[in-house]
Amino acid sequence: MNRQEARKRAKELVAKMTVEEKASQLRYDAPAIDRLGIPAYNWWNEALHGVARAGTATMFPQAIGLAAAFDEELMGEVGEIVAEEARAKYNEQSKREDRDIYKGLTFWAPNVNIFRDPRWGRGHETYGEDPFLTSRLAVPFVKGMQGDGEYMKVAACAKHFAVHSGPEGERHFFDAKASKKDLEETYLPAFEACVTEAGVEAVMGAYNRTNGEPCCANKPLMVDTLRDKWGFEGHFVSDCWAIKDFHENHKVTSSPEESAKLALEMGCDLNCGCTYQSIMNGVRAGLISEDLITTSCERLFTTRFLLGMFDKTEYDEIPYEKVECKEHLKVASKAAKESVVLLKNDGLLPLNKDNIKTIGVVGPNANSRLSLIGNYHGTASRYITVLEGIQDKVGDDVRVLYSEGSDIFQNNISNLADPNLPDRLSEAQAVADHSDVVVVVVGLDENLEGEEGDAGNQFASGDKINLNLPLCQRQLLNAVLDCGKPTIVIDMAGSAIDLSKAQDSANAVIQAWYPGARGGADVADILFGDVSPSGKLPLTFYYSADDLPDFKDYSMKNRTYRYFEGTPLYPFGYGLTYGDCYVTKENKLHVDAQAGDVQGAQLTVTVVNDGKYDTDEVVQVYIKDLDSKFATTHPSLCGFKRVHVPAGGNVTVTIDIPGRAFTSVNEDGERAVFAKNFRLFAGTQQPDSRSEELTGHKCMSFDFTLG
């Protein structure tokens, strides 16, 4: 069904409603209207990395892990699986008249906010720090979810519009100030791509204000940009209880009725929360016009008609057996393997179990299910931790010794330290001493980095106060490294951690993120060489938070790889493999440009693997404007492609570079081609000295001038 037909049917249905009935449908928990045959519907559903909070579903790596795969095709597959399982569950629930929360077809994902600061607790819900990467991954995910059938399979939602990335503890009253340049260059591109390329059906506003106006009633964002400039035709939903903040925290209104009026006037159609329960009070007081209510109600029912909620659809027969089926689990495993980033390897990896009699596995995340799942997660029928993955991999051939070693976090301030900690450090050292090789699994979980209100982090409501591992884990890591055994450090976390001790002293370092329910098996496959690691960092790993601006400063100056003025621990785009891949000089470039209007370009390169292992590799292309003062400080990612390169072989790949890559943004927020001279870089990492130092390879580069 096309939107025009769905809108027509929505208008006809809404015209039959009383104003009270229309107002009731603007709540996320919309009640039934029996006389019109409209069942109750709860709009709130989650699918950040698999159908969430609704029982059993295939659980993929957390979003930041999916981003590390740098794989557009994979993101489309993940979106399709989310939609398939959502429909299978919806079909069964609808048969049983179960219309509770998390049971619908409207999913509040993806999160396309920019992970501008590694202290933000919700950063692991995003696709990292780069607007281009975020856009290229979000578009296939949304398309995969919504499908291309007669009806929309499920409705996706781009959140949180638009300048939103902490601090969590202040989000209900915080004002994020962003320049016009930073808005256009960094904070808006992923949302624009979701709207104009993917046709995302919903957009969710953020809790905070942006440049003085609440994000759920922000005229420059919602009216001037989203609807007028980008032509968004779907519905807009508030973050949960965000409209209540208008009068209680932001103080831009003085009552629930005024808040509801302001939100409706700016085009917020659906209220997750309680404030729209006051709409009728506003109507009776002459404050809120029925036309505003009608417009939003029509938009919401347009979505419901597009989803085929009042018709028979091609999705009605999707069986429940599709939920967590073998085929879907296979894709989840592929995603986990592609997401793992090898940060250091002195030759210890991959392990050969024939040469190992005893392997020690140590650390609070080694046998933790929480470290597999991230937040906004579903439920799996089976979990495989890293410890279990290693045990399954080696079977009875190798003895596996285990010590938790420490808590994941200790409250040293309140003197509630575990009295058994010294004993566990001693146990961890005993395990190391009696092992041929040691795997130390450290990191965080959703209780240490997450959302305000959901997280147990006592310091910052879900945000991190610094980039350090918790003290007890640092003590554990030092104690094990002091034993002098060959050691692999695995970090399971969703953000940048200071891993400098591991980089300096361990034989290998792996970033495993939150790899999904059975991710421990996939990590074990990489440890023992069944597959080569091939993930790339979607964000910069810094040495310290002291290298960064104030957390509350939303200026991009000295932030992310595009503007950071220091030397990172691990750069954006970095990640090793078991192969030895690099891009050769045989580059071929075709630029389609007419009268300064660059339509795009194609770059063809050859990737050579001089190593002994077959591997996937991610070819990355960066661009630098050599003329304009408006260009980013450092070259920006403008293209990438995942390829498979056999040992001793090579592969030729062509990468499309969009015309937008040749533009810059001036201080007035105007995007244009301001230069003629450009430099392109192609390699398996970004063109910075730290990446060259860590990989031993340089990017190929060449200059060209637009005609």
N, C-alpha and C positions, 0 to 999 in steps of 0.2 A: 504494500500500500504506500503510495507516495504521500508526502507531507500535505499537499493541497487537499487530497481526499480526506486524510485524517483530520485536518483542521476543519473541513466542512462538517464532518460528522460530529466533531467536538462542539462546534458552535450550535448545531442543532440540538444536541443533548443538553448542553449547559443552558440553552434558552428555556428549557422546560423546568429548570430548578428555581426554587425561591432564593432570595438573597441569603437566607440562613443556610440553606443547603450548599450554595456555592462557597460561602465562607468556611464551612466545615471541611471542604475538600482541599483547602490550602494548608492543612496540617499534615505532618508526615504520617500520622496515624489516622488517616481519613476514614470516617465511619461509613457504613453502608447507607444507601438511599434505596430502600426496598421498593418503593413505588415506581422507581425508574429502572429497576433491575440492576442496580450498581452495587456490587459487593464491597465490603470493607477492603481497604488496601493500605498496607504499611510500606512507605517508600524507602525506609532505611534498610539498606543491605550493603555488605562490604565484600570486596574481592581484590584486595591489594596484591596478593600472590596466591590466588586460589579462592574459591568460595569460602567465606569466613563466617564464623560465629553461627553457623547453621547446621552443625553436625558434621558428619563425615564428608570429606572432599579431598581431592588431590592437592597436596600442599607443595608449592614450588619454593625455591629460594626467595628470601625477602627481596623486595624491589631493588635495593642497592646491589644485591648479588646478581639479579637479572641484568642490571645495567652493566656489571663487570664483564658479562659475556659479549658485549658489543655485537649483538646478533639481532638484526631486524626481523629476519624470518622466524627466529625462535619466539620473539615477542608476539608475532601474529598467531603462532601455534598456541601459546599460553592463553591469549585472549579467546581463541576458539574453544579451548578446553574449559575455561571458566564458564563460557556461555552454554556449552553442551551440558555440563554438570548442573548448572543453574536451572536450565529447562527441565532436566530429568527430575530434580528435586521439586521444582515448582509443580510439575504435573502431578506428582504423588500428593503433595501437600494440598493442592487445590481440590483434588478428589475428596479429601477429608475435611474440607472447609477450614484448613489451618492457614489463617492469613495473619499470623503473628509477625512480630519484628524479625528481620533477616530471612523472610520467606518469599520475598517478591522478586521482580525482574529488573529493578532499578538499582544499579550498583554504584556506590560512591568511590570510584577508583577510575583512573590512576591519580596519584599525587604527583603533580608536575611542578611543585615548588622547587626552587634552586637551593641546593645544599651549600649555601654561601659560607657557613661557619661550622667547623666540625664539632662545636660544642652543642649544637642544636639536637635535642633529644629525638626528634622525629625525622631526622635526616635519612635514616635507613629506610623510610617509606618512599623515598624519592629515587630518581635515576641519576643522582649525583650533582656535580657543581656546574656542568656545562650546558648552556641552553640548546646548543645544536644536538648534542647527544641525547638530551632529554626529549627533544622534539622527535628525533628519528626513531626512538624507541616507543614513545607514547602513541604515535600515529598508528603503527601496525597493531598495537595492543588494543586500542579503541576499535579499529576496524574489525579485528578478530572477534571482539566481544559482540559488536552490533551486527556483524554479518552483512551479507549482500542478498538475502532472500526477499521474498514478497513482503514479509514482515520483519521488523527489527527483532533480532534474537534476544538480546538484553540491551538495556540502555546503560551506557557508560557515563561517567561524570568526571570532568577535570577539576581538581581541587588543589589548593585553596586559593581562590582568586583574590589578589594576585601577588602582593608583596608580603610574604609570610614565611618566616623561618626562625622563629624564636624572638625573644626568650619566652619559654612556655609559661613560666610563673607570672608573667605580666601580660599575657596575650589578651586578656579580657579588658584591659584599659590602655594598652600600649599603642603608640602612634609610630608606625614605620615610615620614616621620611626617605623618599627616593627621588633622585633627580629625573628629569625627563629623559636624559641619556641612558641612565641605568634602567629605567623602566623599559624603554624600547630595545635596548641592547641585551639585557639580562633577564629581567623578571617577566616579560610578556611573551617572548617568542614561542615558548612551548604551549601556552594557552592558545595563541593564535593558530599554531599548527593543528592542535586538536580540533579547533572550530572550523578552520577554512580547508584543511586537508582531510581530516578524519570525519567531520560532521558529527562531533560528539553531541549527544542529546542533552546533556545537562552540564552546568557549571556550578560549583559550590563556592560561596564567599568565605572569607577568613574571619576569624574573631576580631583581629586588631583593626585599628584605623590605618589608612594609607594616606599620607599627606593631609591629615586632619579629618577625613571623612571615613565613617565605618565602612569596612569592605563589603558588608551586606546592604549598604545603601550609599554607594559611592558613584556619583554621577560621572566623573571622568572615566572610571573603569567600566561601570555597568552599562551606562547609556551611550556615552560618546565613543568608547572603544569597542566594547563587546557587541553591542547591537548595531550601532550606526556604522562604525568603521569596518568591523569584521562580518556583519550580517548574520549574527547568531540568531537562530530561530527556535532553539529548544527552550527548556525551562531552567530557571535559576533557583537554587536551594541555599538556604542559610546553613552555616555550620550549626551544630546543635546547641541551642540556647544562646546563640550569638546575638539575636535581635534583642533579647533581654538586656544585653550589655549596653545597648544604646542609652537607656535611662538609668541603669544601675551603676555602670562603670565609666562609659565614655562621656556621659552627661551631655549628650547632644540633644536629647529629648527629656521630657519630665514625667512621662507616663507610658504604660504599655500601649495605650491607644495611639499616642503620638509616634511611638516607635513602629507600630504596625503600619501606620499611614506612611511614614517616611520610607520604610522598606518596600511597600507596594508601589509607591510613586517611582522608585528607582528600578523597579522590575524584579524584585525578589518574590517569586511566585509561590514558593513552598517554604514553610517554616518547620525546621526540625527544632522543636522546643515547645514553649507554651504561650508565646506572646500573641500568636494569631487567634488564640481563644478569646482575645479582647476585641477582635475586629467588629463584632456586632455592637459592642458598646460604642465604638467609634462611629459606626453607621448611625446609631440612634442619636448620637450627640452632634450629628452633622459634620463630623470630622473626616470620615472616609466615604468616598463615593462608590456606588455600586459598580460603576464602569471599571474601576481599578480591580475589584474583586473578579468581575467577569473576565477581564483580559487574562489574569493569572489562571483562573479556572480553565479557560479554553486551552491555554498552553499545556496545562497538566493533562487534560483529557486527550489532547493531540498525541502526547507521548503514550498514553494508555492504548489509544487506537493503533498507533504505529506498532506497538508490541502485540497487537492482536488479542487483547484481553477480552474483547467482546465477540470474537470470531473463532472459527476453527482455523488452526494454522498448521504449517508444515512441521512445526516442532512439537505438536501435541503427543506424538507417538514416540518421542525419544524415551527409551526405557530407563528405569532406575539403575539398571546394571551398568550404565555408562559412568556412574559415580565411582571414582577411584579405580577405574578399570586398568587392565594391564597396559593398554596402549597409552593411557594418560600418565601412568607411573613411569613409563619409559621416557616420555618427554621431560618429566620432572627430574629424572636422573640425568638426562642429557643437559638440562639447564644447570643443575648443580655442578656437574663436571666442568662445564664451560665457564662457570662463575668463579672458580677457585683461581686465585692469583698467587703465583710463585714469586716471592720477593727476593729470596736469596737461595743460592744452591752452590756449595763449593765442590759438588760432585758426589755428595752422600746419597742424593736422590737420583733416580728411583731406587728404593730398597730391593734387595734380592733376598727373598726369604731363605734361599738355600745357603746363604752365608751368615744367617742369624740363628742363634740358638735361643736367645731370650731378648724380648723387646719390652721396655718399660713404658707404660702410659701413665702420665701424671697430669693433674690439674683439675680445677673445679668445673671446667667445661668439657672434660673428656667423656663423662658419662651423664651429661645433662640434657634432658629433653628440651628445656627452655632455650638452650643455646642453639637448637635446631630451627626454632619456629619464628623468631622475631615477634612483632606485634600484628594485630589485625589478622590473626591466623585462623585456620579451620582446625578440624580434628582429623587425625589420621587413624587408620586401623592398625598401623604398625609404625614404630619409631626405631631408627637405628642410629645410635650415638657413634662418635668416633671410636670409642673403646670397643663397642660391639662390632663396628665395621672392621677394625683391625683383627679382633678375635675370629670373626667369620672368615676373613681373608687368609689367615695363616693356619686355621684349623688346629690340628694336633701336632703340626710340624714344628711349631715354634711356641715356646712358653711365653705367655703374656703376663707380666706383673703389673699391678695397678695400685696407685695411691691417689686419692683426691687431693692431697697435699695442703689445701687451704680452702677456706670459704671463697665464694666468688667476691664477697665484699665483707669487710669488717668495720663495725662502728667503734673505732678506737677512741673517738671523742667521749663517748658515754661509758667507757670502760667496760663494755660488754664483750670484750674479745673472748673468743672461744678458748677456754683453758686447755683444750686439747691441741691447739695450734702447734706448739713446739714438738709434740709427739708426731704430728702429721708431717711437719717438715723433716723430722728425723726419718719417718717412714718413706717419704719421697726420696731422700738421699739414699736410703737403703735400696729402694727399687732401682735407682740410677746405678749404684755401685754393682748391683747384681745383673745388670742388663748390658747387652752388646750395643744397643742403641736406645735412645730415650726420645719419646714424643711428649712434649709439654703442651697441653691445650689450655690456653688462658683466654681472657676476653670479658665480654659483658653479656647481658641478656635484656629482655624488655623491662625488667625492674630497675635497671641502671641507666638505660637510655630509652626514653619513650615519651608518652604524651602526658601533659599536666592532668592530674586527676586519676590517671591510670597507673602511674609509675610509683615505685617505692623509693626512689632516690630522694633522700631527706634533704639534700643540699639545694636542689634547683628545680624541683617539680618536673623531673624528667630530663632536663638538660644536664650536661656534664660541666663540672667546674674547671676542668683542665683536660689534658690529653693523656694523662698517666693511667696506667693500669692501677686498680686498687692496691693499696700498700701491701696487703697480705699476699697478693699475687706477685708483686715485684720481689718480695722476700722469697717466695717459693722459686721464682725463676732464677734468682741469684744463687739460691742454695743448690739447685739442680745443675746449673752451669758450672758451679765450683767443683762439681764432681769430675769434670773433665771428660765425660763420655761423649761420643758422637750424639748430637742433640738436634732435634727438629722442633721448632716452635710453631704452633698453629694458633693463630688469633681468630677467635669467633666473636665478631662484633660487627656492628653496622655503621661504623664511622672511623675516622682517622684516630689511631692510637699511636703514642710514642713507643715505637718498637726499636729504638736505637740500641738498647742493651742486647736484644736478640740479634740485630743486624751485626753488631760488633763481635758477639761471642758465640752465637749458635752456628751450626753448619748449614742449616736451611731454615727459611722462614716462609710460612704460608698464611695468606689471608683467606679464610674460608667463609666469612660472613655468617649469616644464619641460613644454612644451605637447604632447609626443608626437612620434612619428617624423616626421610630415610637418607639424609645427606651424609651421615657417617660412613655409609657404604661407598659413596662416591668419593669421599676424601680418601678412604683406604685404597680405592682403585688408583688414585693419583699417586699416593705414597709408594705403591708397589709397581708402578709403571704400566698398569693395564691401559692407561690413557695418559697422554701428556697434558699438563696444565696449560691453559691458554687464555685465562682471563686477564683483563687489563683494569687498572684502577680508574674508576669513574670520578675520583676526587683526589685531591692532593693530600699526602700524609706529611704533616709538618713535624719538626722536632719538638715544638712547644707552642702552647697558646700565647706565650709572651711574644711570639713572632707576628701575632695577628692584631688587627684593630679591636677596639671595644666591641663586645658582642652585640650591643644595641645599635651600633653604627651600620646602617644599611648601604652606605656608599661602597662601591666595588673597589675602591682604591686599596691596593695591597691585599686583595682577596682573590682566591682561586688562581689556577695556573695562568690565566690570561693577564692578571695584574700583580701577582705576588712578586715582591722585590727581593726576597731572600732566596736561600737555597733550601729546597725541600728534602725531607728524609727519603720519600718515595714520590716521584712526580705523577701527575695525572697521565693516564695512558700507558703507564709502565706495567710490565709483567713479563716474566721469563717463561720459557718452555723447556722441555727436555731436548728439543732440537737446537739448531743454531741458525736462525733465520735472519735474513736481511734483504733489503730491496736493492736491486742492481741499478746501474746508471741508464739502462735502456728505457728511459721514460718517453712516452709519447703523449703530447698534450694537444687537444683541440678546444679552442675557445670560440663560442658562438656569441659574437658581440657586434652590435650595429649602432653606430652613432652614440657610443658610450653606454648603451643599454645592454648590459651583459645578461644574456639568457641563461648561460651556464657553461660548463666545460666538462670534458672527459679526459681523465688521466689514465693511461695504460702503463702498468709497471710489471716487472718480473720479480717474484720472490724466490729466493734460493734458500735451501736448507742444507747446510754443510754438516749438520749433526748426524748422530747415529739413530735417532728416533723419529718416526713419523709424528707429525703434530699439526694441530690447527694453529693458525696464526692470525692476528688481526692487523691488516694493513691500514695505516692511518695517514690521512693527508691533512696538512695544516697550511694556512695561508697567512701571509703578512703583507699588509698595505704599506708600501715603502714611501708614500708621499704625504698622506693626510695626517694632520695632527689629531684627528678624531679616531684614529685606529686604536685598537687594543694594544697594550704595551707589548705583549708577546704574541706570536702566531696563534691563530685560533683553529680548532678542529673544523674541517669543512667537508670531510668525507671519510668513510671507513668501510671495510668489508672483511668478513671472516672467511678464510680460505684454508684448505687442507693441503699441506706440503709434505710429500714423502721424504724420508731420509735420503740424502744425496740427490734429491731431485729439485725441480723448480716448477712454478706455476705462474702463468700470466693472468693478470686480473685488470679489469677496467672499472674505474670508480667514477661515478657521476658527481660533479661538484655543482651545487645550485648557484644560480646567478646572485642570489642574496649574499653568498660568501664574499663577493667583491665589494659589498657595501660597507659603509661605516655609519655611525650615528653621531650627529652633532649635539651640541649642548641644548638645543631646542627640541631634541627628540626626533629630528628628521633623518630618515634613512635614505642614503643615496650613494652612488659611486662617486667618490671624491678624488680618486686617484687614477693614474694611468699605469704606474709601475707597481708590479707585485712580485712576490717570491713564493713559490710553492715548495713544500717539503713533503717527502713521502718516505715512510719507514715503518718500523714495527713499534714505534714510540713517538713521543713529541720531540721536536728539535731543540732540546735544551742540554746544557753541559752535564747536568746530573744524570739524565737518562743515558747519555753517551757513556758516562763513567760506569754506570751500573750494568749496561748491556754489552758494552764493548763495540757498539756499532753506531754509526752516524746516519742521520737521515740524508737521502739524496735531495738536492735542491737545484732549482734553476730559476732565473729571473725572466720575466716577460713583460711586454708593454702592450697595453690595449691600443688598437688603432684609432 
